[in-house]
Amino acid sequence: MNPDIQYSELLQESMRIVRSHKKLWILGMLAAIVTGQSNINVTYQTRQPVNVTQAQLSQPMISLFLGENWQRLVPIFIVLAALSIAWMIIALIIGAWVQGAQIEAVVDVVLDKRLSIRSALGRAWRRIGTLVGINLVAVAPVLAILALMTITFAPIISTLLFRPIQELGQMEEGAMFSMFAPFLCMVPILLCIGLPLMLILGVFQVYAQRSCMVEYLGIVAAYRRAGGLIRRHLGHTLLTVVILFAFGVLLAAIMTVPAMIFWMPVAQAMQDGVWTASVVMSALCFAPFWLIINVGLGGLVMAFGSTLWTRLYLTFIVNEEPSTGLPPAQLPSTPSLPTM
């Protein structure tokens, strides 16, 4: 390839595109709200001793957390679980839709077309079935791990929550250890197989989404196309992953410090039960600050990431134009990246 453009120039161009087209930021914020991939979480935990009375020893463990009438709360938890599943399905569809619109918007900018959120969403909706299928393939390891964890831990959780406390206290140490043995076996599976597979499929996913929107490929063809691009451009792909990961970690680290300033007094008040005017003010300030971090900055991160991946993808397919099957008029005039 001819080294007509450096990767640093591609980064600068992606930043310029996001900076000069605020509509990309809007789409990024929509993606941040729906997918939740940019959450910056601040947690503060305290432990309080649990006092168990003699009468409670004959009650199941769950009664310590939900009270003696815990059975009445079971339908509520079932409804909440159903709503959670429904929301995950809706988020999967809307998330794929918005991600497709982000790709279309960046392509419009690169081709010097008028950027319209409505038009980008409309074109993405026409490919919604394929986009959802691509995302389902990417989250398949997560679904498989969740199913495996449910099968593994359901008997353990059932034993711990619904057996009388007195029986749990009389269990031998070996029996208690054997209950948690499946958990110890799951840890290496998650770390050595699940996590790497999710990361690899995530990279395949971003290329497959762009193959779907730019080249109108189906699910299998899009992933096959993604595999070919990764194999031929592994250096640029890994560099992009590292840069976007470092960018997200840096923003999270910077914004967590001021978030803690607002959250720590609130957490302490929740523990002590003492609410002063300053604590209430901190609580009121924390909500909009959290919204700005997760939606505002999260949208910026997602807009920049989508722009960089799309710009990189367009560069690849221009350099491989004979194998794309696309008319030259539909491709942006983009110089080649140097081989890495």
N, C-alpha and C positions, 0 to 999 in steps of 0.2 A: 504494500500500500504506500501511497505517497503521503509523507508526513506534512500535510497542508494545514492541519489544525492540531493543536495540543489539547490534552485533556483539561488543562487549566482554563483554556479559552472556552471549552464546553461548559465548565462550571460557571464561569463568569456570564456566559450567555443565558444559562438557566436562571441565575440570580436576576439578571436584567429582565428577563421575561416575567418572572414572578413580581418583581418590583414595579414594572410598568403596566401590568394587567391585574388590577385588583379583583377582577372577576374570578381569576384562578384561586385567589385567597378565599373567596366566598365558597367556591366548590371544595377547597381544602377544609374549611370549617365544617361544612356539611358532612364530609367524610369523617372528620374527627368526632363529630357528634354521634354518627351512626355506628362506625366501626369500633370506636374506642381504642384505637391503636396508639394514641399519643397521650394516654393518661399519665399524669405525674402525681403519684399518690403520696400522701403524708399520713402516717399512722402513729398512734401513741397508745400503748397498751399498759394497763395496770392490772395487778392481780390482787384480788381480795380473798381472804380465807372464807371457805364455805363451812358454815356451822350446820351440822346435821343433828337433828333431835332423835330421840329414841323411837318416836312414832314414825319418823321418815325412813328408818332403816328397812321397813317392810315395803316401802314404796319403790317404784322403778327410778332409776337415775334421772330420767327426763323430768320427773316431778320437781326436782331441785331447781331446774331452770325455768319451767313453765307453770309450776304450781300443781296442786292436787287435781285440778280440773283440766289437766292438759289434753284430755280426749276431745274437749270442745274445740280446741285450736287446730286439730288435725285437718278438718275441712278447709280451714283458712290456708294452711300450708300447702294443701293440694292445689287450691286455686292459684296461689302464688307461684307454685311450680309450673302449672299450666300456662300462666301468663308469661313466665320467664321463657318457656319454650317457644311460645307464640312470638315474643319479642325477638328471640334469636333468629327465627325464620324471617321475620319482617326486616330485621337489621341486615341479614344476609342478602336479601333481594335489593333493598335500598342501597346498601353499601356497594354492591356490584354495579348498580345503576350509576351512582355518583362517580365511582372510579372510572367507569367507561366514559362518562361525560368529561372528566378531567383530561383523559387522553385525547378526546376529540377537540377540546378547547386548546390544548397545546399544539395539536396538529394545525388547527386554524391559524394560530399565531405564527407558526413556522412558515406556513404557506401564504402569509400576509393576507389572510381573509379576515372578515369582520368577526370578532369574538362575541358570540351570543350564548348565554347560559341556557336559554330555552331551546335553541337549536342543538346545542351539544347534548342536552338531556334527551331531546327527541331522537337523535341518532343513536344514542346509547340504549334507549329503551327498545329500539328495533333489534338489538343484539342481546337483550336481557337474558334470554334462555341460555345462550352460550356463556355469557359472563358469569351467571350463577353456577353453571356447571364447572367452569374453570375454578371458581372459588371453592366449590365443594370438594374438588380434587385436592386443593391445597390444604383444606382443613380436615381431610380424611384421617390423618394421623391423630389429630386432636380428638376427633369423634371416637376413633378406635381406642385411644388411651382412656377416655372418659368411660366408655363401655366396659373396658377391662377393669378399671378402678371400681366401677359400680358393682360388677360381679364379685370382685375381690373383697371390697370393704363393706358391702351390704350386710353380710352375716355378722361381722365384727361390730359395726355400729348398732345393729339390732340387739346384740348381746349386751353391749355397754349401756344402751339407753333404756331397754325395756326389762332387764332383769332387776330384781330387788337389790338394793344397795348392800344388804347384809350378805347375799349370796356372792356378790362380786368381791367383798372383803374376805370371804372364806376360800376363794379360788387359790390354788397353788401357783407359785411363781412360774413354774414350767408351763402350766396351762395358759397363764396370762401372756407369757412370751410367745407361745405357739400361735396365739391369736394375732399377734403383730408380725409374725414371720412373713406373711405375704407382703406386708408393707415394705419390709427390708428387701424383699426380692424385686419389688416394683421400682425402687430408687435407681439401681443401675440400668434397668430397662429404660426408664425415663431419660436419664442423663446420657446414656451411650447410644440409644437408638431413637427415641422419640424426639428429643430436642434437635439433634443434627438433621433428622429427616424433615422436621418442620421448617428449619432454616433453609434447607436445600429446595424444598417445594415452594417456599416463599419467593425465592429468586426465580424459579421456573414460572411462578404465577405472574409476576410483573411482566415478563416477556410474553407469556401466553395471552394476557389481557390485551397487550398491544398488537399481537398477531390477529386477535379476534377483531379489534376495532379498525386497524389500518389495512389488513390484508383479507378481512372477512373470512377467516379460517374457523373451522369447527373446533370442538374441544380437543379431540385427539390430535388433529393436525396442528393446532396451536401449541400444544405441549411438545410435539415433535419439532416444530419450528424453534421453540424456546430452547430445547436441548441442543439443536445445531448451533444456535447463536452463542450459547454459553460455552460450548466446546471450542468454537472458533475465536471467541473473544473473552476467554476466561480472565485474563489480566484486568481488562477494563471493568468487567462485571464485579470481581472481587474488590477492586478499588472503590467502585461506587457503593458497594455494601458497607465497606469500612468507613467511608466518608459520611454516609447518611447515619450510620450507627453512632459515630463519634459526635455528629451534629446534634442528634437527639439526646445523647447522654450529657453533653455540655449544657444544653438548654435546661434539662431536668435538674442538673446540679446547681446551676445558677439560680433557678426559680424556686428550688426547694427551701433555700435558706430564708428568704422573706416569708414564704408560706408558713414555715415553722414559727416565725415571730408571731403570726396571727393565731396559729393553732394551739401552741403550747399552753397559753393561759386558759383557753377553752377546755382543753383536755384535763388540766388540773382542776378546773371548776367542776367538771363532770365527775371527777373522782371525789372531791371534797364536799360537793354540794353547796359551795359558796359562790354566788354570782354577784360580782360588783359591777359598777357602771363601766369600768375599763374592760372587764371581761366581756360584757355584752357588746361593747363597741368592737372588740376584736372578733367576736363571732359574726357580727354584721359585716365586717370588712372581709372576713375570710371567704364568704360565699361569692361575692363578685370577683375577688382575686383568684379563687379557684376556677371560676368560669373563664376569666381572661387567660389563665395559664393553659387550661385544657382545650378550650375552643379557639381562642385567639392565636396563641403561639403554636398550639397543636395544628391548627389549620395552616399556619405558615410552613411548618415542618412538612406536612403532607403535600401542600402545594409545590414546594420546592422538590421533594422527592419524586412526585409524579412527573414534574417537568423535566427533571434530570434524566429519569429513566426513559421517558418518551423521546427526548432529544437524542439520547444515546441510541435508542432503537432505530430512530429515523436515519441516523448516521450509518448504522450497520446495513440497513436495507438499501440505502442509496449506493453504498459500496458494493453490494451484492445484487444490484438491480437486475441483471440477467436471470437470476434464479427466483426472483420474487413473483414474476408473472404480472406485475402491475405496469400500467402504461407510464412512460416517463413523465407525462404531464402531471400525474398525481403525486410525484415524488418531489420533495424539496431539493433545491440545489445545495447540497451539503458536501464539503470536502471530506477527505478520508482522515480517519484517526491513524496514528502510527501503530504498528503492530507491537503488542506487549507480550 
